[in-house]
Amino acid sequence: MEQICLVCTAVSTEPHYGADVCRACAAFFRRRVFSRFPAKCDQAGTCEITINRIVAGEREVRQCKACRMEKCLKIGMQVSKIIETDSDVQSKRDKHDNEKIFGNRKSELSEKSLAPACYSKVNVLPLELQCSSSSSDYDYNRMRLKSLHLNFTEMLQLRKRIFPRRRVTRSLHHAEALTIFRKDVKLAADWINNTFPELSQCLEPSQQKILFRNFYLKWTVFEPAYLAVLLGKPNTYHLPTGDIVDEPGIYYTRHLGTPPSYSLDEVSRIFSPYWTDFRNTLVDPVIDAKLSIHEFLLLCSICLFDVGLDGQSEECIQFCQKARQELFRELNIVCKHVCETTKSSENFCFRFAQNMLLLPSIQRGIDVFEEELQLGGLYKLISTTTDDWYAMVDGPSFENKELKVDNL
């Protein structure tokens, strides 16, 4: 019995990327996932997607890419399937097309998919780890890292939809940055839920929230530090939109409804030492560590499973300790593999220790961030407190594993 493509109603011969679609829609989906240019709809998302293109007079009008991609995602096509599945699902023709377009450089393709879609100026990323190694203990397909890696890639693709790439990078003020983080927190929560489904299976929602509240503040200082290194701009704080925070005077005064009591130069003198301290505390150690993307992701996960938190139950502590042991083991394996892959003379034990030293650096980065928030409140330049920042995570559900993009 013939299957009908759920996107354009053409004949579908077999599943592609998690849904019954035709070859044309599968190829379209693959192209859009790796496209650096976001598609926009001029009809408020109401375009009809069918097998026949719309004809206006004698001119053929192309189907809306934005609405077609939206429909692909709604019917269940998965970004992660593009990287995770091999060519077994696709025909020999698809395989030939992939090799022709990408030169059969799977590691380069995988790494490019990890480039934050909102940052158009990222040219060089750390070398992606291969899925084979001379190490007998390195098996990417059996590691937690694989799920962490693929779900992170999918989160970045969702960011591309929510935060389209801007032609001009803007320097944001405090209220604008806070609005962005209130949207991005939902994506980060889904990333965590999809990677660690046992959180909802083994822990009470209140304990899950304690872990994520602690994690998200670390995430908001660690990811920008890592992006600053990737982009070669260590003095700039990068947001998920591709916009930046780089001027204390603008950040703390532009959002005010009335003229500030202090000049821009005075505000800069007050807050610049905290920005310098943040770079010295966290950005410079990240530069020295020369993290691969896999080391970065594993360190983020280790930050999630923290212990000794206020309100944390004994059951939660034991759960976190077990999870950290698994992540420490994988981080050690990855450090060893990085040294082998890059043929570095560096001892992998030293590299592992250098990675571990970033954990207290992240905490010190948070301390600087919290002191800066308190100072901003003292000078009546912002009304946001640390409690307000933590309260942003009270919205995401820690039970539903569906990606709630439409509600953002």
C-alpha positions in Angstrom: 0.0 0.0 0.0 1.4 3.4 -1.0 2.2 5.8 1.8 1.4 9.5 1.4 4.1 12.1 2.3 2.9 13.9 5.4 4.4 17.2 4.2 3.4 17.6 0.6 1.0 14.6 0.0 3.2 13.0 -2.7 3.9 9.3 -2.7 6.2 8.3 0.1 8.2 5.0 -0.4 9.9 4.7 3.0 10.5 6.7 6.3 13.0 9.5 6.3 14.4 11.1 9.4 11.6 9.8 11.6 8.5 10.4 9.5 6.8 9.1 6.3 7.8 11.7 3.7 8.8 11.7 0.1 12.4 11.9 -1.1 12.1 15.5 -2.2 10.9 16.6 1.3 13.6 14.5 2.9 16.3 16.2 0.8 14.7 19.6 1.6 14.8 18.9 5.3 18.4 17.9 5.2 19.3 21.0 3.2 17.5 23.3 5.6 19.1 21.8 8.7 22.5 22.6 7.4 21.6 26.0 5.9 23.2 29.0 7.5 20.3 31.3 6.2 17.0 31.2 8.1 13.8 31.1 6.1 11.0 33.6 6.8 7.3 33.4 5.8 5.7 36.5 4.3 2.2 35.1 5.0 2.3 34.8 8.8 2.8 31.0 8.6 -0.4 30.3 6.6 1.2 28.9 3.4 -0.2 25.7 2.0 2.3 23.0 1.2 1.3 20.6 -1.5 2.9 18.4 -4.2 1.9 21.0 -6.8 3.6 24.4 -6.8 1.3 27.4 -7.0 1.1 29.0 -10.4 0.4 32.7 -10.8 -0.3 33.5 -14.5 2.6 32.0 -16.3 5.1 32.4 -13.5 5.7 29.5 -11.1 5.9 30.5 -7.4 8.1 28.5 -5.2 6.8 26.9 -2.0 7.5 28.7 1.3 10.6 27.3 2.8 9.7 28.4 6.3 6.2 26.8 6.3 7.6 23.6 4.7 10.2 23.3 7.4 7.7 24.0 10.1 5.5 21.2 8.7 8.5 18.8 8.6 9.1 19.4 12.3 5.4 19.1 13.3 5.0 15.7 11.6 7.9 14.4 13.6 11.0 14.7 11.4 14.1 14.8 13.7 17.2 16.9 13.2 19.2 14.3 15.2 18.4 11.6 12.8 20.4 13.3 10.1 23.6 12.8 12.1 22.6 9.7 14.1 21.4 7.4 11.3 23.7 6.0 8.6 22.9 5.7 4.9 21.1 2.4 5.5 17.8 4.2 5.6 18.5 6.2 2.4 19.0 4.9 -1.1 22.3 4.7 -2.9 21.4 7.9 -4.7 21.0 9.8 -1.4 24.3 8.4 -0.2 26.0 9.5 -3.5 24.5 13.0 -3.1 25.8 13.3 0.5 29.3 12.3 -0.6 29.1 14.7 -3.5 28.0 17.7 -1.4 30.0 17.0 1.7 33.0 15.1 0.3 32.3 12.2 2.7 33.8 14.3 5.5 31.4 13.1 8.3 33.5 14.6 11.1 33.4 18.0 9.4 29.7 17.8 8.8 29.1 16.8 12.4 31.2 19.6 13.7 29.6 22.2 11.5 26.2 21.1 12.8 27.4 22.1 16.2 28.3 25.6 15.2 25.8 27.9 17.0 23.5 28.8 14.2 23.1 32.4 15.4 26.8 33.1 15.1 27.7 33.7 11.4 31.3 34.6 12.1 32.4 31.3 13.6 34.9 30.0 11.1 37.1 27.6 13.1 35.9 25.2 15.8 37.8 22.6 17.7 38.3 19.4 15.7 35.4 17.0 16.1 36.2 13.7 17.8 36.0 10.8 15.4 33.9 7.8 16.2 36.8 5.4 16.1 40.0 5.3 18.1 43.0 3.2 19.0 41.8 3.3 22.6 40.0 0.2 23.5 37.8 2.0 26.0 36.5 4.7 23.6 33.2 3.8 22.0 31.2 6.9 21.1 28.1 4.9 20.2 27.9 3.4 23.7 28.7 6.6 25.6 26.3 9.1 27.2 28.2 11.6 25.3 26.4 10.6 22.1 23.0 11.5 23.4 24.4 14.7 24.9 26.0 15.6 21.6 22.9 14.9 19.4 20.4 16.6 21.7 22.7 19.7 21.9 22.8 19.8 18.1 19.0 19.7 18.0 18.8 22.5 20.6 21.0 24.7 18.4 18.7 24.1 15.4 15.7 25.1 17.6 17.6 28.2 18.5 18.0 29.0 14.8 14.2 29.0 14.5 13.6 31.1 17.6 16.5 33.5 17.3 17.0 34.1 13.5 20.5 35.3 12.5 20.7 39.1 12.4 22.6 40.9 9.7 24.0 43.4 12.3 25.2 42.3 15.7 23.7 44.5 18.4 25.1 45.5 21.8 22.2 44.7 24.2 21.1 46.2 27.5 20.1 44.3 30.6 16.3 44.0 29.9 16.9 42.7 26.4 19.4 40.1 27.6 17.0 39.0 30.3 14.2 38.5 27.7 16.5 36.3 25.6 17.4 34.1 28.6 13.8 33.7 29.5 13.2 32.1 26.1 16.4 30.1 26.0 15.9 28.6 29.4 13.1 26.4 27.9 15.4 25.1 25.2 18.0 24.3 27.8 15.5 22.5 30.0 14.4 20.3 27.0 18.0 19.6 26.2 18.6 18.3 29.7 15.3 16.3 29.7 16.0 14.6 26.4 19.6 13.7 27.3 18.8 12.5 30.9 15.3 10.9 30.8 16.1 9.2 34.1 15.7 12.5 35.9 12.0 12.3 35.6 12.0 8.6 36.3 14.0 8.6 39.5 13.6 12.1 41.1 10.7 14.1 42.4 10.0 17.3 40.3 11.1 19.4 43.2 14.5 17.8 43.2 14.7 18.0 39.4 14.1 21.8 39.7 16.7 22.2 42.3 19.3 20.6 40.0 18.2 22.7 37.0 18.1 26.0 38.9 21.7 25.4 40.0 22.7 24.3 36.5 21.2 27.1 34.5 23.1 29.9 36.2 26.3 28.0 35.5 25.2 27.5 31.9 24.7 31.2 31.4 28.3 32.0 32.4 30.0 28.9 30.9 28.5 28.9 27.4 29.3 32.6 26.7 32.9 32.0 28.0 33.2 29.1 25.6 31.7 31.0 22.7 34.1 34.0 23.4 37.0 31.6 22.9 35.5 30.1 19.7 34.9 33.5 18.2 38.2 34.9 19.3 36.6 37.7 21.3 37.4 37.1 25.0 36.2 40.5 26.1 32.7 40.0 24.8 29.7 38.2 26.3 27.8 36.4 23.6 24.0 35.6 23.8 22.1 32.9 22.0 20.7 35.4 19.5 24.2 36.2 18.2 24.0 39.6 19.9 26.6 40.7 22.4 27.1 42.5 25.7 30.3 44.5 25.5 29.7 47.9 27.0 28.9 48.3 30.7 27.5 51.9 30.2 25.0 50.7 27.5 24.1 47.5 29.3 23.2 49.3 32.6 21.6 52.5 31.3 19.9 52.1 27.9 16.8 50.2 29.3 16.1 52.9 31.9 12.9 54.9 31.3 14.5 58.1 32.8 18.0 59.5 32.4 20.4 57.7 34.7 21.8 59.4 37.7 25.3 58.5 36.5 27.1 59.2 33.2 28.1 56.4 30.9 31.7 56.8 31.9 30.8 56.6 35.6 28.8 53.4 35.0 31.7 51.9 33.0 34.2 52.7 35.8 31.9 51.1 38.3 31.3 47.8 36.5 34.3 47.3 34.3 36.4 45.7 37.1 33.7 43.0 37.4 33.9 42.3 33.6 37.6 42.1 33.8 37.3 39.8 36.8 35.0 37.6 34.9 37.4 37.2 32.1 40.3 36.5 34.4 38.2 34.1 36.5 36.6 32.0 33.7 37.3 33.1 30.2 41.1 32.9 30.4 41.0 29.3 32.0 38.7 28.2 29.2 41.2 29.6 26.7 44.0 27.7 28.4 42.1 24.5 28.5 41.5 24.5 24.6 38.3 22.5 25.1 36.9 20.3 22.4 33.1 20.4 22.0 32.8 17.1 23.7 34.8 18.1 26.7 32.6 21.3 27.0 29.4 19.3 26.9 30.6 16.8 29.5 31.6 19.6 31.8 28.2 21.1 31.4 26.6 17.8 32.4 28.8 17.5 35.4 27.6 21.0 36.5 24.1 19.7 36.3 24.6 16.8 38.8 26.0 18.9 41.6 25.7 18.0 45.3 25.4 19.9 48.5 22.6 22.1 47.2 20.0 23.7 49.5 17.0 21.4 49.7 18.7 18.5 48.0 17.5 15.1 49.3 19.8 12.2 50.2 18.3 10.2 47.3 19.1 13.1 44.9 22.7 13.3 46.2 23.2 9.6 45.6 21.7 9.9 42.2 24.0 12.8 41.3 27.1 11.0 42.6 26.4 8.0 40.4 25.8 10.2 37.4 29.0 12.2 38.0 31.0 9.0 38.2 29.8 8.0 34.7 30.5 11.5 33.3 34.0 11.7 35.0 34.8 8.3 33.4 33.7 9.5 30.0 35.6 12.8 30.3 38.7 11.0 31.2 38.3 8.8 28.1 37.6 11.8 25.9 40.7 13.6 27.2 42.8 10.6 26.4 41.3 10.4 22.9 41.9 14.1 22.3 45.6 13.7 23.1 45.8 10.7 20.8 43.8 12.3 17.9 45.8 15.5 18.0 49.1 13.6 18.6 49.7 16.0 21.5 52.7 15.4 23.8 50.4 16.5 26.6 49.7 13.8 29.2 45.9 13.0 29.1 45.9 13.0 32.9 47.1 16.6 33.0 44.4 17.5 30.4 41.7 15.8 32.6 42.9 17.7 35.6 42.8 21.0 33.7 39.2 20.2 32.7 38.3 19.6 36.3 39.8 22.9 37.4 37.2 24.6 35.3 34.5 23.5 37.6 35.6 25.8 40.5 36.3 28.5 37.9 32.6 28.3 36.7 31.5 28.7 40.3 33.8 31.7 40.8 32.3 33.2 37.6 28.9 32.9 39.1 30.1 34.7 42.3 31.3 37.6 40.1 28.0 37.6 38.3 26.0 37.7 41.5 28.1 40.5 43.0 27.5 42.5 39.8 23.8 42.0 40.0 23.8 43.2 43.6 25.9 46.2 42.7 23.5 47.1 39.9 20.6 47.0 42.3 22.5 49.1 44.8 23.0 51.9 42.2 19.3 51.4 41.1 20.4 50.6 37.6 18.6 47.3 37.5 15.8 45.7 39.5 16.9 42.1 38.8 18.2 40.1 41.7 19.8 36.7 41.9 16.4 35.3 43.0 14.8 36.8 39.9 17.4 35.1 37.8 16.8 31.7 39.4 13.0 32.2 39.1 13.3 32.0 35.3 13.6 28.2 35.6 10.3 27.9 37.4 8.5 27.7 34.0 9.9 24.7 32.2 8.3 21.3 32.9 10.6 18.6 34.0 8.1 15.8 33.2 7.2 16.4 29.5 9.9 15.4 27.1 8.2 17.0 24.1 10.0 20.1 22.7 7.7 23.0 23.4 8.9 25.5 20.8 5.5 26.9 19.8 4.9 28.3 23.3 8.1 30.3 23.5 
